[in-house]
């Protein structure tokens, strides 16, 4: 295993250890630890494309292994968002709040894409992915290019 992957795995193990020791009776401390762990997990998730979307740890909590090794096998369809009215209508994209005259500039407007997890910002240049169940989610252009390759039709 490379040093980078070893560091990645060790950091993930550390986060899981910290989460397994949370004392929810101490709400303020637990809240702080959850926020810190969330930030660390976000940082790690940004590194996943570098490892081919594979993550692994041998840590167990309550006798159960927390994370196993997986690789995506499903294909998706994706379209780069260009901000056009056609795509806005196609994906149900909307502004973050009602666009009243004079209250929001073009620079402030952030398109929001409805997803299974709620509304997510979808910038021009991001990719709108469509999963096997018809669900949509935005993927930043740089992450998309590191994570996906076009499937050539036979």
HELIX and SHEET records of a PDB file:
HELIX    1   1 UNK A    3  UNK A   20  1                                  18    
HELIX    2   2 UNK A   27  UNK A   45  1                                  19    
HELIX    3   3 UNK A   48  UNK A   51  5                                   4    
HELIX    4   4 UNK A   85  UNK A   91  1                                   7    
HELIX    5   5 UNK A  141  UNK A  147  1                                   7    
SHEET    1   A 2 UNK A  60  UNK A  61  0                                        
SHEET    2   A 2 UNK A  64  UNK A  65 -1                                        
SHEET    1   B 3 UNK A  77  UNK A  80  0                                        
SHEET    2   B 3 UNK A 127  UNK A 130 -1                                        
SHEET    3   B 3 UNK A 136  UNK A 139 -1                                        
SHEET    1   C 2 UNK A 112  UNK A 115  0                                        
SHEET    2   C 2 UNK A 118  UNK A 121 -1                                        
END                                                                             
